Amino acid sequence: MREKQLKTRWADRVDRDHVLEEYPRPLLQRESYVNLNGYWDYAITEEGKKPRRYDGRILVPFSPEASLSGVGRQLKPQESLWYHRTLPGEICPERGKRWLLHFGAVDQYAAVSVNGKTVKRHLGGYLPFSADVTDFLGEAGNELTVQVRDYSDMFYYSRGKQKLKRGGMFYTAQSGIWQTVWMEQVPETYIRELTVTPLYDEAAFLVRVRLSGVCPSEDGQVYTDEERRNKVSVTVSSEETQPFRTEGCEGREIRIPIPDMHSWSPEDPFLYDIEVLAGRDRVRSYGAMRKVSVGEDAKGVPRIFLNNRPYFQRGVLDQGYWPEGLYTPPCDEAMIYDIRTMKRLGFNMLRKHVKIEPQRWYYHCDRIGMLVWQDMVNGGRSYQSWYVTYLATAMEYFHLRMHDSLLWLLGRKDERGRRQFVSEMRGTIRALYNHPSIVTWVIFNEGWGQFHAASLTKIAREADKGRLIDQASGWFDQGGGDVRSIHNYFFPLHIKAERRVTALTEFGGYSLTVPGHHMYRKVYGYRIYRKKSELTRGYGEWMEREILPNIEKGLSASVYTQLSDVEEETNGILTYDREVLKLDEETVRELNEKMIFREDV
């Protein structure tokens, strides 16, 4: 039973007329920007039925299950959620211009209509999608409607930690629009995609620009020469360097040398400004010179290298949940607080757990200096707990490898569901590729919906050759990828170096409930403490006994569970409302300072 509706300090500061108004896509930014967040009409109907009237107003982009939405209603699998609003008057047809409509994320299936005409259908609750709505617009009074279906954990679609019957380590299911909705006006031919790859050892960026069509010449004529018609220019600059402009062609690699290269790291998150011009379109972006790789230290032990030096990654598991917003943070400042607080405690990495954040979260990691291990979002039908949890934990203890070919036990017997996961994995890599903070892709977690991990590792490697791959975090390791990824909450830790890097990607989970700062009477955690001093002592003893001695033996990264409490799971460093730091700050910082390789000093 819920004791109270918790809220963070930022909840009461949410301005309903100006909700999450910051530019939502810093890696591809234009001057044109119309934010569509705010109050929309909503209705919940039986599956597929159009509403005769709307039930009230919902504050977008907060899900109806989130208190900030003003709805407080759980969308069920057999229901449809309808959104409606009139577009601002400035959005109307204009010769030589196009209007693009963008959704940061809608959970799970969305059908988007403008003036009663369907302009886009999208499946998948975590990735951004867009539609060119120009040809559907009238001169005034344009109507935007979104129909949503969400099967949550009742089907094989990706769902993360959501569960209709929340409890323990699984949380309240949320649905519908949960990231910013916005529009921008672009030329007839515009920059559709920009990829930036740092060539660290060559002190250069590799840039590729993709356009929506063919650029006109300066006098308005269309180029006929293939080498000229899709000409683009890229300018790189920084506070230390003069702008350096390079020209190239759409779809082809453009190499940009960076003299006196300044490396990016958590200690020095230096960013280069990038501007791209193609015809009449201009966008701003940024990039960073950093390299992540696996190499051997002076003793021949495989280590994670950052910028060609061994670098121990001290991480925290980050669920990305908020008491008043669920998946959606109340504001930019709230996201920044989480990142800066963990950095202040001495952590240099966050493992984003089976969730994809709004792109501004990664932008803040890029500029503040926080490494990110990005999980793919798990899906599949119901998992057999006796197999994926209890038996798997025992097998891990005895160092016995379990294969991921028994698809019915892992919830992956549906071929369409497997194809959908592969598509979303590729989409995740493509959507987040340019963020320098991301250094590792985590494909599967603890066997949740896992299948054919070796094949998916190859697919991920083809999509991104410049980052590490954690093939299977926890158990069901298939021996591939770059990381031997261990979860250990209960047993002594025994590290033995192998050909891959060894990382303890989940540990701890120690629980402390702070009166007045938790939502439910029931408490979930792996070890229960009653006082801050006892929790700090338990944390310190584990670190001194299990973590620090194993660094020399081959441990190259660690991830403590977890950043904050979430609902019943009260094992966070912070309480769910982010008001109480439950561990002694100095103790955590001092222990983190000890977690280094000797080559780091």
Secondary structure, 3 states (H helix, E strand, C coil): CECCCCCCCCHHHCCCCCCCCCCCCCCCECCCCEECCEEEEEEEEECCCCCCCCCEEEEECCCCCCHHHCCCCCCCCCEEEEEEEECCCCCCCCCCEEEEEEECCEECEEEEEECCEEEEEEECCCCCEEEECHHHCCCCCCEEEEEEECCHHHCCCCCCCEECCCECCEEECCCEECCCEEEEEEECCCEEEEEEEEEHHHCEEEEEEEECCCCECCCCCECCCHHHHCEEEEEEECCCCCCEEEEEECCCCEEEECCCCCECECCECCCEEEEEEECCEEEEEEECECCEEEEECCCCCEEEEECCEECCEEEEEECCCECCCECCCCCHHHHHHHHHHHHHCCCCEEEECCCCCCHHHHHHHHHHCCEEEEECCCCCCCCCHHHHHHHHHHHHHCCCCCCCCCCCCCCCCCHHHHHHHHHHHHHHHHHHCCCCCEEEEEEEECCCCCCCHHHHHHHHHHHCCCCEEEEEECCCCCCCCCEEEEEECCCCCCCCCCCCEEEEEEEECEEECCCCCCCECCCECCEEECCHHHHHHHHHHHHHHHHHHHHCCCEEEEEEECCECECCECCCCECCCCCCECCCHHHHHHHHHHCCCHHHC
